[in-house]
Amino acid sequence: MPVSNTSVNPARSTAAALFADTAAMSQLWAFWLAPIVGGVLAGLAWKFFDEE
């Protein structure tokens, strides 16, 4: 992302966190959990709004 230079790809975030000499590993859970939760919420919304 242009502002913070963060990765939005969980695989890329994991690779960078493995080799970073920072606290990146402690924040890695968010890069995996957020897309999974978003997918689940999108699936639930689709089921809720599906008219069939």
C-alpha positions as CSV (number, residue, x, y, z in Angstrom):
1,M,0.0,0.0,0.0
2,P,1.4,3.4,-0.9
3,V,1.0,5.0,2.6
4,S,2.5,2.4,4.9
5,N,4.2,0.0,2.4
6,T,2.4,-2.9,3.9
7,S,1.6,-6.1,2.1
8,V,-2.0,-7.3,1.7
9,N,-1.0,-10.7,0.5
10,P,-0.7,-13.1,3.5
11,A,2.0,-15.2,1.8
12,R,4.2,-12.2,1.1
13,S,3.6,-10.9,4.6
14,T,4.7,-14.2,6.1
15,A,7.9,-14.3,4.0
16,A,8.8,-10.7,5.0
17,A,8.0,-11.4,8.7
18,L,10.3,-14.5,8.7
19,F,13.3,-12.5,7.6
20,A,12.6,-9.2,9.3
21,D,14.5,-8.2,12.4
22,T,11.4,-6.5,13.9
23,A,8.2,-7.5,15.8
24,A,6.6,-8.5,12.5
25,M,5.9,-12.1,13.6
26,S,3.7,-10.8,16.5
27,Q,1.5,-9.0,14.0
28,L,1.3,-11.7,11.4
29,W,-1.9,-13.2,12.7
30,A,-3.8,-10.1,11.3
31,F,-2.7,-10.7,7.8
32,W,-4.1,-14.3,7.9
33,L,-7.2,-13.7,10.0
34,A,-8.6,-10.6,8.3
35,P,-9.0,-12.2,4.8
36,I,-10.5,-15.4,6.3
37,V,-13.0,-13.4,8.4
38,G,-13.8,-11.3,5.3
39,G,-14.5,-14.3,3.2
40,V,-16.7,-15.9,5.9
41,L,-18.7,-12.6,6.2
42,A,-19.0,-12.3,2.4
43,G,-20.3,-15.9,2.3
44,L,-22.8,-15.2,5.0
45,A,-24.0,-12.0,3.3
46,W,-24.4,-13.9,0.1
47,K,-26.5,-16.6,1.8
48,F,-28.6,-13.9,3.6
49,F,-29.3,-11.8,0.4
50,D,-29.7,-14.8,-2.0
51,E,-33.3,-14.7,-3.2
52,E,-33.6,-18.3,-4.3
